[in-house]
Amino acid sequence: MENLKVFSIYKHVIVLGILLGMSPISMSADKVDAVVDTGLARAGESKASQQRVDKTAASTEKVASKYKRELKVIDGLKVYNALLNRQVEDQEIEKTRISESIDEIAVIERQIFPLMLRMVDSLEQFIDLDVPFHMDERRNRIAKLKTSIGDAGITASEKLRLVLEAYRIETDFGGDLDAYTQIQDVDGKERKVNVLRFGRISLVYQTEDELENAVWDQKSRSWVKLDSTEYANHIKKGLKIARKQTAPELFILPVSAAE
C-alpha cells in the first residue's frame, strides 16, 4: 500500500513537470499521453529494478549470515581438534610410560621369584628349628606357599603378599598366649595333654589328670618333666587365662634361658 502511494505521487509529479515544461500551445493531448505513458513505464522499470535490488540485498544478507555461522562452526572445530591433538599426545606419553613400567615389572618379577623362594625356604628352616607348637598347621602353610609360588594363575604381587602374611603370622606367635590340646608321648604312652605356650619363651604341657607336667627344652630339643607340686597349679591357671575362662592374673612358668 505504501509503494502504491509513492508511485501515485511520483506519477503526478512527472505529469506536472511535463505540463510545466511545455506550453499549452505546442503540446497536444496525444503527446501529453505519450509522455505520461513513457514516464509511467520508466517509473515501473525503476520500481522493478528496486525490487530486484532489494531481493538481491536480502539474498546477500542471508548468505552473509550463513557464512558467519559457518565461520563460528569452523572456529569451534579448530578448538576441538586442538583439544583432541593434546589428548592424543598425552595418550602417547602414557602409552610410553606404561610400556616402560611393563618392562620394569618383567625385570622385577624375574628378581622377585628367587627372593620369594629363598624367603619360603628360610621360613621352613626356621619352623623346623623353632619351638614345636602347631607344627602341622605351620608346615601346611609352607607347603601351600610353595604351591602358590609355582602357580602361573597367581600374580606375583599376590604371591609376595602370601609370603609376607606367613612371616607376619610367625612374628605374631612370638608375643601371644595360647592354649590347645594335642596327643603327646608320655612315658612311652600316647596321651592327650593340654599345651600352654607363652610366645616362644615357654612351652609346657599338662596331662588331663594334672599329674604329669613338662616343659620344652629348646637347647636339648626335648621335653623335660616338671615338679608337679611347684608348677601344676600355675600351668592350670595359665590354661584358663589363655582360654579366657578367667581374668588375667599372675602365674609362673619355666622359661628357657636366652642364647
ZIRAWO-V29839 format. One record per run of one state. SS is the DSSP state (h for helix, s for strand, l for the rest). FROM is the first residue (numbers start at 1). LEN is the number of residues. Records with the same first field share a line. If there is no record, write none. Layout:
SS->FROM-LEN + FROM-LEN
This chain:
l->1-1 + 22-7 + 130-5 + 150-6 + 176-1 + 187-2 + 199-3 + 208-5 + 218-4 + 226-2 + 243-17
h->2-20 + 29-101 + 135-15 + 156-20 + 228-15
s->177-10 + 189-10 + 202-6 + 213-5 + 222-4
